[in-house]
Amino acid sequence: MTLNYFELSEFDSPDLPNSGVNMDSGFLSKLEIAREYAAIPFIITSGYRSQDHNAKVGGVPGSSHTKGYAADIAVKSSRDRYIIIKALIDAGFNRIGVAESFIHVDNDPNKSGDVIWTY
């Protein structure tokens, strides 16, 4: 898959080099669209996670990160938060988690859609 805005290595689990290849191609395609809409950089702080890394960071069992359906995007201002969330929704994402310093997005087909939550 050719990505215009990201390198697969940005999605690697820190304990598993080259694991970004485990990201779902449909997820990455939508994220590319969202990045295009936003017209600001998306800094990926967490993409694919091995089971060990997910446990180490306190991720929930069955995390969408461990299936390649999720990413966390760094956020530095309320304006960027708005731009990123709007772009994600416009690109068709409907599972978004909002924290002080990041936005979680996933398209896990085994989880309920049309949700936004806070951390």
C-alpha positions as CSV (number, residue, x, y, z in Angstrom):
1,M,0.0,0.0,0.0
2,T,1.3,3.4,-0.9
3,L,0.9,6.1,1.8
4,N,1.2,9.8,1.0
5,Y,1.3,11.2,4.6
6,F,2.7,8.3,6.7
7,E,5.4,5.7,6.8
8,L,4.3,2.3,8.0
9,S,7.2,2.5,10.6
10,E,5.2,5.3,12.4
11,F,2.7,2.5,13.3
12,D,5.3,0.0,14.7
13,S,4.9,-1.3,18.2
14,P,8.0,-0.2,20.1
15,D,8.9,-3.7,20.9
16,L,8.3,-5.2,17.5
17,P,10.2,-3.6,14.6
18,N,8.4,-3.5,11.2
19,S,5.0,-4.4,12.9
20,G,3.4,-1.4,11.2
21,V,2.7,-3.8,8.3
22,N,0.0,-5.3,10.6
23,M,-2.1,-2.2,10.3
24,D,-5.4,-2.7,8.4
25,S,-5.2,-1.2,4.9
26,G,-8.8,0.1,5.1
27,F,-8.0,1.9,8.4
28,L,-4.8,3.4,6.8
29,S,-6.8,4.5,3.7
30,K,-9.3,6.4,5.8
31,L,-6.6,7.9,7.9
32,E,-4.9,9.2,4.8
33,I,-8.2,10.8,3.7
34,A,-8.6,12.4,7.2
35,R,-5.0,13.8,7.0
36,E,-5.7,15.3,3.6
37,Y,-8.9,16.9,4.9
38,A,-7.1,18.3,8.0
39,A,-4.2,19.8,6.1
40,I,-2.1,19.6,9.3
41,P,0.4,16.9,10.3
42,F,-0.8,13.8,12.2
43,I,1.9,12.7,14.7
44,I,1.2,9.0,15.5
45,T,2.0,8.2,19.1
46,S,0.6,4.7,19.0
47,G,-0.4,2.4,16.1
48,Y,-0.1,-1.3,16.1
49,R,0.6,-2.8,19.5
50,S,1.9,-6.3,20.3
51,Q,0.0,-8.0,23.1
52,D,3.0,-7.4,25.4
53,H,3.3,-3.7,24.6
54,N,-0.5,-3.3,25.0
55,A,-0.3,-4.8,28.5
56,K,2.7,-2.6,29.4
57,V,0.9,0.6,28.5
58,G,-2.3,-0.4,30.2
59,G,-4.3,-1.0,27.1
60,V,-7.5,-2.9,27.4
61,P,-7.7,-6.6,26.5
62,G,-8.9,-6.9,22.9
63,S,-7.6,-3.4,22.1
64,S,-8.2,-2.3,18.5
65,H,-4.5,-1.4,18.5
66,T,-3.6,-5.1,18.7
67,K,-5.6,-5.8,15.6
68,G,-4.3,-2.9,13.5
69,Y,-7.5,-1.0,13.5
70,A,-6.4,2.0,15.7
71,A,-4.0,4.9,16.1
72,D,-3.5,7.6,18.6
73,I,-2.7,11.1,17.2
74,A,-0.8,13.7,19.2
75,V,-2.7,17.0,19.9
76,K,-1.1,20.2,21.1
77,S,-3.9,22.7,21.0
78,S,-7.7,22.9,21.1
79,R,-7.7,24.2,17.6
80,D,-5.7,21.2,16.3
81,R,-8.0,18.9,18.3
82,Y,-11.0,20.4,16.5
83,I,-9.4,20.2,13.1
84,I,-8.3,16.5,13.6
85,I,-11.7,15.4,15.0
86,K,-13.6,17.1,12.2
87,A,-11.3,15.5,9.6
88,L,-11.7,12.1,11.1
89,I,-15.5,12.3,11.1
90,D,-15.6,13.7,7.6
91,A,-13.4,10.8,6.5
92,G,-16.0,8.4,7.9
93,F,-14.5,7.4,11.3
94,N,-17.2,6.9,14.0
95,R,-15.1,5.7,16.9
96,I,-13.1,8.5,18.5
97,G,-11.5,8.9,22.0
98,V,-10.4,12.3,23.2
99,A,-7.7,12.9,25.7
100,E,-5.7,15.9,26.8
101,S,-2.7,15.1,24.6
102,F,-4.0,12.7,22.0
103,I,-7.0,11.5,19.9
104,H,-7.6,7.8,19.6
105,V,-9.3,6.7,16.4
106,D,-10.3,3.2,15.3
107,N,-12.6,1.4,12.8
108,D,-12.7,-1.9,14.6
109,P,-15.6,-3.8,12.9
110,N,-16.3,-5.8,16.1
111,K,-17.0,-2.7,18.2
112,S,-20.0,-0.3,18.4
113,G,-19.8,2.7,16.1
114,D,-21.1,6.3,16.4
115,V,-19.3,6.9,19.7
116,I,-17.0,9.5,21.1
117,W,-15.5,9.1,24.6
118,T,-13.0,10.9,26.8
119,Y,-10.1,9.7,28.9
